[in-house]
């Protein structure tokens, strides 16, 4: 698989990018590569020099939750932290829009997964600008203040935030799970048809579905304005879940390999005493 095939290297038009691209034996390939990622993460953890932030965005039903479960299932639990960002709490709204994301960043050696991310602040709020009023920003007094320039400034702040984080050793990889409107319809119907999946359905899903075109427009703009060398976007065809999972896993693996993580070496004086330490333990 071409490791740059899904990476956004130039401006894109989402409607021209396929949402379905099945890969043969994707599930088997995923099993192999996720073990390799876990091994690399163990070395990254031991080295303590880098951390990684995996950002997942996509329309409702695009498969973010199941992707997290399948891609990271072989990680040592100490090595991965998952955050699902919902509606901001009262406390979070008393800070700037990036605060709650900043404090959730992974420590060195760990992988942080953002299930929905800081980009909600230029996606959902752009589709529903009235949500911004709850942030109580002094310069925002009416909907007229929430023009394109307002969101462009936010995107620039996000770029600066990611640059700062990347400069301090965080590997940032951002994935947009590119789902078709037809497949979303099918997945919503499955939630209604299968009793065990009813709990996943929300009437709000149908309201948001009516705004599909607006969301696609916003996603395209965001991806084009915030895909950088230090925090690239990858557009993943998501109509087939096994394929999407393998693409994400393989991309993470290929990107992690670039950093050549190394396990730390013991101090020379300790190395010289290894046999002595073994003897002490055997003689207990």
Secondary structure, DSSP 4 states (H G I P E B T S, - for coil): --TTSSB--S---GGGS-S----TTHHHHHHHHHHHHHHHHHHHHHHTS-EEEEEEEESTTSSHHHHHHHHSTTS-GGGEEEEE--SPPTTGGGS-TTHHHHTTPPPTT-EEEEES-GGGGGTHHHHSGGGGGGG--TT--SGGGSSHHHHHHHHHHHHHHHHHHHHTTEEEEEEEEE--HHHHHHHHHHHHHSGGGGGG--HHHHHHHTTHHHHHHHHHHHHHHH--SSEEEEEEE-SSHHHHHHHHHHHHHHHHHTT---PPPPPHHHHTTHHHHHHHHHT-
